[in-house]
Amino acid sequence: MLARCSGAALSGLEAVEVAVEVDIAPGLPGLQLVGLPDAAVQEARERVRAAIRNSGLKVPLTRVVVSLAPADLRKAGPSFDLPIALGLLVASGQLAPEQLQGIWSAAELGLDGRLRPIRGVLAVAMAARAASATGLVVPAANAAEAALVEGLPVWGAGDLAEVLTVLRNRAEIPRARAAIAPPPCVSGPDLVDVRGQPHGRRALEIAAAGGHHLLLVGSAGSGKTMLARRLPGLLPPLEAAEALELTRLHSVAGLLLDGGSLISQRPFRSPHHSCSGAALIGGGTIPMPGEVSLAHHGVLFLDELAEFRRDVLDQLRQPLEEGDVLISRTRQRCRFPCRITLVAATNPCPCGRYGEADGSCDCGESQRRRYWSRLSGPLLDRLDLQVVMRRPPARELAQGIVCGDPLAGSPSSQQPETSAVVAGRVRQARARMAARNPGGGCNAQIAAEALPRVLAVDAPGRRLWERAMEQRRLSARGGMRLLRVARTIADLAAQTSVGTAAIAEALTFRSFDLVASEPGIPMPPD
């Protein structure tokens, strides 16, 4: 007897429908799987048989062949356990074929018949809705996640016996409901805690408003990491479409651990400098998203940038430029989105003290050159904002910390702005960009062909930009990124056109253009 049911295989960020065909024929007892199954799918033979038997059902004592079509698509993971078990029950006459009509299923089976959660359920639910499925059966732990897809009936079950009850009486069984997303967290690190560093604070505001990539260079303890961790608090809340896309990414990666609710906060990912290229960009035999994609719509922070391997960092060039990662394998091509704001931080030299007023750096010229040779010019050219940070003086650090400060309340000890105040300006600037830019994206994401219509540079500003291009030897990409930053500065100031003031300020964030006469020492003179 032949039976058919539907499952799904993950292919990057998408799910592909897989027809599970089960044939029972005379012959020696055994279960054979065909259709490019990996080891986890092959092991489903033992899990399915034990689950059926321990659920009080009968395992056919005959020859069973299970085909997973399309046959040229590699199948991975344990999510085919439930479709195989249901197909086997239909083929053996223990479940009516019409009860599986139009139903998709995905779950891992325990030996006792319990349904264990799997990754990528949100992508499976989207594929089922696109295929006009009449319902989806998943583990109870994944039900709220699958229910995020509107227009698709979803049922969660705890074990195989409960699945059969759902299939036989699904009109009477309550459907799963989507979990309510928690409100965005407002208790993160605040910008008011940063003492001094006005240039760094301003760069952070510009990066948040325009989506520009930021490089912070300074000695140890100058506040680079402290600044970077406050960037997510300046970004506007996630929109519904962004939250759903981000949730699907984390679901495919197996990182959705909060009961399946929509991710409501912009991510902040900070991989260690020893990570591999596959961990940072994505990859593997079965392609999985890397850190750059897991930070989609959020912040990717690369601390100790010069300690990363150069070949790993150079893989960031295309993702930073295009906003997605294309991973190609012999049988598969996967695309993962990565619209991120990159914040990179590094010391100016191996000892971390070069450029300080006390002249305590122990590194020689050759050491500094070797240290910075790990960062390629094309990568630095893609970092719109380049900021040199000095250690703040003790007097600035003491403000608001030392009790009985005689200068408390004086103009020089004015409290810095909070993240809420700066985030308000960022939201206003983003609203101006959304109303003006094609597609509503921020300034860093404007297509090159749309720049002439969007930038609106006045005549004096254009002359200043042309002189800067010649004197600083900027590449075409660097010159366009300079104009994008200037456009963001103008948006923060509610200016309709980009003038000399905006371009002049944007030039102050091109610190490493000053070293054309001193290659290998990316630290401007005091």
Secondary structure as GFF3:
##gff-version 3
##sequence-region A 1 526
A	DSSP	beta_strand	2	11	.	.	.	ID=ss1
A	DSSP	beta_strand	14	25	.	.	.	ID=ss2
A	DSSP	beta_strand	30	34	.	.	.	ID=ss3
A	DSSP	alpha_helix	39	42	.	.	.	ID=ss4
A	DSSP	alpha_helix	44	54	.	.	.	ID=ss5
A	DSSP	beta_strand	63	69	.	.	.	ID=ss6
A	DSSP	three_ten_helix	78	80	.	.	.	ID=ss7
A	DSSP	alpha_helix	81	91	.	.	.	ID=ss8
A	DSSP	three_ten_helix	97	100	.	.	.	ID=ss9
A	DSSP	beta_strand	103	105	.	.	.	ID=ss10
A	DSSP	beta_strand	108	109	.	.	.	ID=ss11
A	DSSP	beta_strand	115	116	.	.	.	ID=ss12
A	DSSP	alpha_helix	121	130	.	.	.	ID=ss13
A	DSSP	beta_strand	135	139	.	.	.	ID=ss14
A	DSSP	alpha_helix	140	146	.	.	.	ID=ss15
A	DSSP	beta_strand	154	157	.	.	.	ID=ss16
A	DSSP	alpha_helix	160	168	.	.	.	ID=ss17
A	DSSP	three_ten_helix	191	193	.	.	.	ID=ss18
A	DSSP	alpha_helix	198	210	.	.	.	ID=ss19
A	DSSP	beta_strand	214	218	.	.	.	ID=ss20
A	DSSP	alpha_helix	224	228	.	.	.	ID=ss21
A	DSSP	three_ten_helix	232	234	.	.	.	ID=ss22
A	DSSP	alpha_helix	240	252	.	.	.	ID=ss23
A	DSSP	beta_strand	268	269	.	.	.	ID=ss24
A	DSSP	alpha_helix	277	281	.	.	.	ID=ss25
A	DSSP	beta_strand	282	283	.	.	.	ID=ss26
A	DSSP	beta_strand	288	289	.	.	.	ID=ss27
A	DSSP	alpha_helix	291	294	.	.	.	ID=ss28
A	DSSP	beta_strand	299	302	.	.	.	ID=ss29
A	DSSP	three_ten_helix	305	307	.	.	.	ID=ss30
A	DSSP	alpha_helix	310	314	.	.	.	ID=ss31
A	DSSP	alpha_helix	317	322	.	.	.	ID=ss32
A	DSSP	beta_strand	324	328	.	.	.	ID=ss33
A	DSSP	beta_strand	333	337	.	.	.	ID=ss34
A	DSSP	beta_strand	341	346	.	.	.	ID=ss35
A	DSSP	alpha_helix	365	372	.	.	.	ID=ss36
A	DSSP	alpha_helix	377	381	.	.	.	ID=ss37
A	DSSP	beta_strand	385	389	.	.	.	ID=ss38
A	DSSP	alpha_helix	394	398	.	.	.	ID=ss39
A	DSSP	three_ten_helix	411	413	.	.	.	ID=ss40
A	DSSP	alpha_helix	419	436	.	.	.	ID=ss41
A	DSSP	three_ten_helix	438	440	.	.	.	ID=ss42
A	DSSP	three_ten_helix	443	445	.	.	.	ID=ss43
A	DSSP	three_ten_helix	448	450	.	.	.	ID=ss44
A	DSSP	alpha_helix	451	455	.	.	.	ID=ss45
A	DSSP	alpha_helix	459	471	.	.	.	ID=ss46
A	DSSP	alpha_helix	476	492	.	.	.	ID=ss47
A	DSSP	alpha_helix	500	507	.	.	.	ID=ss48
A	DSSP	three_ten_helix	511	515	.	.	.	ID=ss49
###
